[in-house]
Amino acid sequence: MDHFHYRDGTLFAEGVALCDIAAAVGTPVYVYSTATLVRHFRVFDEALSGLPHLVCYAMKANGNLAVVRTLAGLGAGVDVVSAGEYLKARAAGVAGDRIVFSGVGKTREEMRIALSGGIRQFNVESEAELRALSEVASGLGTSAPVALRVNPDVDARTHDKISTGRKEDKFGIPLARARAVYAEAAALPGIAVVGVDMHIGSQLTDLAPFEAAYGRLAELVPLLRADGHAIGRLDLGGGLGIPYAASNAPPPLPAEYGAMVARTLGHLGCEIEVEPGRLIVGNAGVLLARVIYVKEGEGRRFLILDAAMNDLVRPAMYGAHHDIVPVDAPAAGAAAAPFDVVGPVCESSDTFARGRMLPDLAEGALVAFRSAGAYGAAMASEYNARPLVPEVLVRDDHFAVIRARPTFDDLIGRDTLPPWL
Ligand SMILES: *Cc1c(COP(=O)(O)O)cnc(C)c1O
């Protein structure tokens, strides 16, 4: 459920008409709804209320300071994957002991920054990383709280590029080697083992792969405890999917996920950590764009927008579907026709949708890409020297720009000329 709806024939985010935001800020622009963020966080948090737990929002899905601070204010911790995200989370007001550091290639410098600033836990993915972390922590006269990311060899049955829990994927430590690596961790001076971590992929629309993976975790924990490790936390990763198209089967409800977690892992007496990203922010955002031209092609009609693949890369990168809706509701019974919806960038992958049924849209019309709050602005670039897409946060009947569109001078000023030119 979200808070984008038509009122008097035009699309609103909560109490703000999207056309007013377009007029004030220009397009393309991302618009997020506070009420939707709050609702999604609360529903997920409540789904785990039967267990001691911490929801660590995976800020790579949307790292805007205002989004992170909104969620932190509700009690969220944060999952980060770089020093930049760590420092942004701190700048958003998140305490170090509520930040989990994930990622397959943390550098020593990143470890130093997080250890010095305060950290809840590192999710470590290899022996090499374990040794590096021990060295860095020892050098700082401290020890690093660690959960080892195990790879359960489960196929998440999601898009290949966002599937991370199969043995051929680059992530985690194979289950068969987990006990040996835990033994090594326990012997290292700068490491304090606190738990076990896994993350099997993103946009999962079925509970079965989660349940299979968590079942393997439930078998591993007693073995690790018998080996003498203090396993007090289980980090289950993120990955629960969201509905992108009304026609798709709905993904499992957070309550069903929570019940499954309690059933498979509740008896272990661990604190549960989860790292949802998409589930919290995905349907809390839209990308607002304007039609530049309607072009009649050879048997096709192209809707050329002022948004492009650099602003929203998911369709080009993952073949992802986003519902595209007109901001001004079409008249009841208005005919729809197929459009290829494209951006202005000079490559054919700059195509958002082919043959999408849409009402007649004229030059200047506004459209909204639904479900664009996750991995939208976060993955945007300035390809084609298109200034980075701005972001707006709505709360009730007002809105604020939470990342301004750079000026052309900003964009040009980012480059520097060497002395010989
Ligand atoms: C990407 C990622 C997440 C978040 O995934 P979502 O599908 O957005 O919930 C959580 N944890 C880790 C380790 C990740 O890499």
The ligand as an SDF file (V2000), in Angstrom:
LIG
                    3D

 15 15  0  0  0  0  0  0  0  0999 V2000
   21.3950   -5.4330   -1.5070 C   0  0  0  0  0  0  0  0  0  0  0  0
   21.5090   -5.9770   -0.1420 C   0  0  0  0  0  0  0  0  0  0  0  0
   20.4520   -5.8480    0.7660 C   0  0  0  0  0  0  0  0  0  0  0  0
   19.1190   -5.2300    0.3910 C   0  0  0  0  0  0  0  0  0  0  0  0
   18.4260   -5.9530   -0.5660 O   0  0  0  0  0  0  0  0  0  0  0  0
   16.8950   -5.5820   -0.9040 P   0  0  0  0  0  0  0  0  0  0  0  0
   16.5370   -6.5240   -1.9650 O   0  0  0  0  0  0  0  0  0  0  0  0
   16.8690   -4.1690   -1.3350 O   0  0  0  0  0  0  0  0  0  0  0  0
   16.1030   -5.8020    0.3470 O   0  0  0  0  0  0  0  0  0  0  0  0
   20.6230   -6.3220    2.0430 C   0  0  0  0  0  0  0  0  0  0  0  0
   21.7940   -6.9000    2.4320 N   0  0  0  0  0  0  0  0  0  0  0  0
   22.8280   -7.0290    1.5880 C   0  0  0  0  0  0  0  0  0  0  0  0
   24.0730   -7.6700    2.0680 C   0  0  0  0  0  0  0  0  0  0  0  0
   22.7210   -6.5830    0.2740 C   0  0  0  0  0  0  0  0  0  0  0  0
   23.7610   -6.7360   -0.5600 O   0  0  0  0  0  0  0  0  0  0  0  0
  1  2  1  0
  2  3  1  0
  2 14  2  0
  3  4  1  0
  3 10  2  0
  4  5  1  0
  5  6  1  0
  6  7  2  0
  6  8  1  0
  6  9  1  0
 10 11  1  0
 11 12  2  0
 12 13  1  0
 12 14  1  0
 14 15  1  0
M  END
$$$$
